[in-house]
Structure formats: structure tokens, C-alpha cells
């Protein structure tokens, strides 16, 4: 589902603006977990995780597109590095907190 959703990122970006596409993806991302609250089972978990992957797939490419559009071509390395390292550093920083909770 992640790959299928990522495949549609370019196609969707041609039809709507980046801002509205990111809003649509975030709403879909949030809404994909709501059915799990109503029916908690393995089948529902599998379905909701696949829907989450479908909406999460295009997010990385679209976020990079948005960040790169704010910077000139010769200065795009630093924002790209921040995006790439931010995900890893957040996991390292949050893991001890989650273990403590």
C-alpha cells in the first residue's frame, strides 16, 4: 500500500496544489485509524494499516517537493539533510521517553 500510494504522488500533484494535497493526505492518514476504534480485530488492524500506508506513501516525496520549492537549487542540500536526519533523530530521542512511560 505504501508503494501504491507513493506512485500516485506525482499524478495527484499535477491535479491539485501541494498545500491541499498535504491536507488531504493528513486527513486521510488520521481518518484511516478511526475504524480501529470501533472494531478491534486482526482484520481491521490489517485494513487500517494498509490504508495508513496508502496515505503515508506520497508524504515523503511531497514534503521534499514543498521544502525544495522554498529554497534555490544550490541551497537544497541542507533542507534535504534536515528532513532525512529528522526522522532518525526523532526516533532516537523519543525511544527512551517511550520506554520510561
Order of alpha helices (4+ residues) and beta strands (2+ residues): alpha-alpha-alpha-alpha-alpha-alpha
